[in-house]
Amino acid sequence: MPFVELHNVEKHLRTGTQTFSVRVPQFCVEAGQHLALVGASGSGKTTLLHLLSGIIRPDAGSILVSGTDIAQLAESKLDRFRATTIGIVHQTFNLLQGLSARENVLVATMFADTSSISAESPEARTDALLERLGLSAKKNNKPRELSVGEQQRVAIARALVNKPALILADEPTASVDAANAARVIDEMRTLAQEYGATILAITHDAAVQAMFPEFVRIQDIVRDAE
């Protein structure tokens, strides 16, 4: 049964005098699937990811995640649903520079319904995950005191701390070298398998595509992206 379903989704965005349109007649991702979404820059990948995460809302159509149409949720309910169900790994990490690595991960637990996630406290989950990712010794460091690879692992910890059922990754290896890229994908997929989570990762990199068991081309999903 599909865990993610898009039906007749449309989104029209304006930048200056230009209009960018994305239309998705139908797209489904099965529960537990680890899928790379492949396409060139400007093909609509990031817009699609933002629609799936609820960062932007469609102008038409339905977006179902675990049976819930997130396009119809009020903002407060969407925030809680996203915090509990969806983990996002951003391309540019989006770490808060004034907070430590540990505090950056804990921020993600603020809106989540922790009682439905685990009997462990958010602090215990955070510390265990940072240790798992080899960051215990750096958990009190600010982002500027971490290497790029360490910042990426903090971003992964933040995305996974609530044990989300869906992980969305936007060019997750764009800022790291090839060796660290393989480590990032391996860590993310291993943890996702333990949680039984579904992964949708967008990429233009053939090497990253090869790290996933399945891939789909953006042009086979999105219509009229320009």
N, C-alpha and C positions, 0 to 999 in steps of 0.2 A: 504493500500500500504506500502511495507517495507520502513523504513527510513534508515536502514543499510542492505547492501547486500554484502556477500562475495561469490565469485564464483571461484572454482578451484585455491585457494590460496595455495602457497607453500613458505616456508621459511626454509633455512638451515643455522644453526649457528654453529660455531666451538669454543669450549673452550678447549685450550690445544690440546690434541690429540683426543678429542671426538667431534663427530658431533651430534647436536640436530636438529631434523627435525620436522616441523609442517606442516601438510596438512589439509586444510579445503575445502572439496568438495563444500559445500553450507551451508550458515548460514544467516538467516534474522532476523531482529528485527523490529517490527512494530513501527510506530510513536506513541509516548506517552506511550509506554510499559515500565514498571519498572521490570527489569529482573535480577535475580541473576545467575551468572555463577559459578557452583560449581565443585570443584575438588581438589585433593590432590596436595601438593607441587611437582613441577617437571612435572606436567601434561600438561603444555603448556598454562596455563591461562594468565600469564603475557605477554608472547610472543604474544598471540592473542590480548591482550589489546594494546600493543605497535604497532601492525600492524594497528589496528583500529584508533589509534590516529595519525598515520603517523610518530611516533618516529623512527620506522624502516620500511623499504619498502620490499614488497614481492619479491621473485625471480620469481614468476609467478602468474597469476591470477588477478582478479579485486576486488577492495574494494570500494564500492559505499556508500557514506554518503550524504543523501539528493540529490541523483542523480549525484553527482560528484565523479568521480573515483580518489580518493586521491593518488593512486599509480602512476598516470600519471602527477600529478601537479609538476611544477618546485618548487624548495625549497622556493623561496620567496612567491609564491602564496600559497603554502602549509602552511607556517607560518601564513599568513593572514586568510586563511580558518579555520585553527585550532583555532586561537585566537577568531574568531567571532562565530564559530559553535560548537566547542568542548570544554568542561570543564573537566579537569583531576584532580581527587583527588588521590594524590600519597600516598602509604603506609607509607613512611617515612616523609611525609609533604613537604620536599624540600623547607623549608622557608629559606630566605636569612638572616643570623644571624646579619648582620650589619644594617638591615633595621627595621623600626617599623612594627607593625602589619598592619597599614594602608598602609604603603609604599609597603609591600609585596603584598597586594591586588591590589594596583594601577599598579604594574609591569605588571599584566595580561592584562591591558587595552592598553598597548603601541602599540601592533601590530594590534589591532582590528579596524574595520571600525565602529567607534562609531556612525556615523550618521544613520547607519542601525539598531542600537540596541535600542536607546532611545534618547529622546530629552534632558534628564538629562546629565550633565557632568559626566565624569568618577569619579571625586571627590565626587559628590553628590550621585552617585550610590554606591560608596564604603562606604561612611558614613552611608547611609541608611541600607545597608546590615550588616555592623558591629553592628549597633544598633539593628537590627532585631535578630542578633545572640547573643545579650547580651554582646557585646565587646566594646561598646562605651567608657567605662571608662579605657579600656586597649589598645586603638587604637594606642597610642604613645609608648607603651612598645615594647622592643625587644623580639624576641622569647624566649630567655633564662629567661626572666622575667615573662613568662606565664606558666601556668600548661599545662600538656600534652593535656587535654581536650580543653583548650583554643587554643592551637596551632592547634589542629585538626579543630576547628571552623574557624580559620583564613584560613586554607587550603581549607575549603569548600567555604568560602567567595571568595577566589581567583578564584576557579573553576567556581563560579556562577556569578561573577560580570558582565560578558559580556552577561548574559542571554542566555547561549548556548542552542542549540536545542538538543545536545547530551552530556550526562554526563557519563564519564568513571571513575569508582572508583576501585582502586587496593587495596584489603584488607583494606577498609576504617576504620575498627574498630580494627585493629591489635594492636594498641598501647594504647588502652583505656580499662577501666574495663567495666563490663557488663552494669552498669547503664548508663555510658557515651556512650557506644556502641548504646544502644537503642535511646538515644537522637540524636546522630550523624545521624543515619539512618532516624529518624523521621524528623529532620530538612532538610536533603537533599531531601527527597521525597516530603515534603510539598512545598518547594520552587520550585522543579522541576514541580510539578503539577500546580503551579501558572504560570510558564513560558510555560507550555505545552511541557516540555522537556522529552526526552527519557533517561532512565538510564540503563546502563549495569554495574553491580558491580560484581567483582570476589571475591570469598571467599572460604575458606575451613571450615568455621565455621557454624555448623548446626543452631545455634541460629540466626546468621545473615541471613541465608537462609530463616528462618521462618518469618523474617520481610518484605519479599518481596512477592507480590501476585503471582509471577511466578518464576520458576527456570528451568535451563537446566543443565545437567551434561556435563562437558567438554569432556568426552569420547564419547558422542553422536555427537560431532561436529568435534573434532580434530582426525586425523588419523596419525599413525606412530610417535607420540611424544615419545621421548626416551632420 
